[in-house]
């Protein structure tokens, strides 16, 4: 179930540590039930993003590959 996102981050081209820092910063500032949509290319960012956020703080709405360049799109809904 995809939902309209309240916050968008395009991290394609960003190195993993900076991408994770930016994503966690935006997530921390979000309000309850807001949705963050993240676009990226680096598989490390994709895997690590779900590990650096507290596991009970979000619902994973979407986690999919898009396009031929193996980019990804993740949607997270803030719970706590």
N, C-alpha and C positions, 0 to 999 in steps of 0.2 A: 504494500500500500504506500504509494508515494504521496507526499504532502507538499504543499507550497512551503518553501523555506523562508525563514525570517532572516537568516544570515547566510552569505555565500562567501566561500574562499576558493580562489583558483590558485592552487599550489603547484601547478605544472611548471617545471623548471626550477623550483626551489629545492635546496638540499634538505635532506631529512631532518636534521636538528632544528633548522630554522622553521621548516614547515610545521613540525610538532609544537614548537614554541608558539607560533602564531595561532594554531588551531586551539591549543589549550587556553591561550589568553582570551580568544573570542568566546570559547565555551564557558569560561569562568564568568564572563560579563553577561551571559545570556540569562533571561528570566525563565522560570518554570514553564514547561510545555512549549518553549520556542524550539524551532528546528534549524539546525546547522547543516548546510550542504557543502561538501568539500569535493573539489576536483583535483586530481593529481595524476602523475605518471609513474612515480617511483614506488615499486612494490614494497620497499622497506617502510615508506611513509604510510602506505595503506595498512600494513600489518601492525606497525608500532602505534598508530593513532588509537586503535582500540585497546591497546595495552597501557598507554599513559594516562588515559582518563579513568577515574574511579569506576569500577565495573557496575555499580548500582546507580550511577548518576545519569545514565542515558538508556534509551531504547534505540536499537539499530533498526531504522526504517528501510534503508536501501544500502546495498553494497554490491555494485555491479561494474563490469568492464564496459567501456563505451568506446566506439571508434576503432579504427584499425591500428592505432598506435598504442593500444593496450592501456589507455588512460582508464581511470576509475572515477566513480561517483559514489560518495557515501552520504547518507542522510542520518543524522542523529537527533533525537528528541530529548531535551533535557528533562530529567525526572526529579532531581534533588537540587 
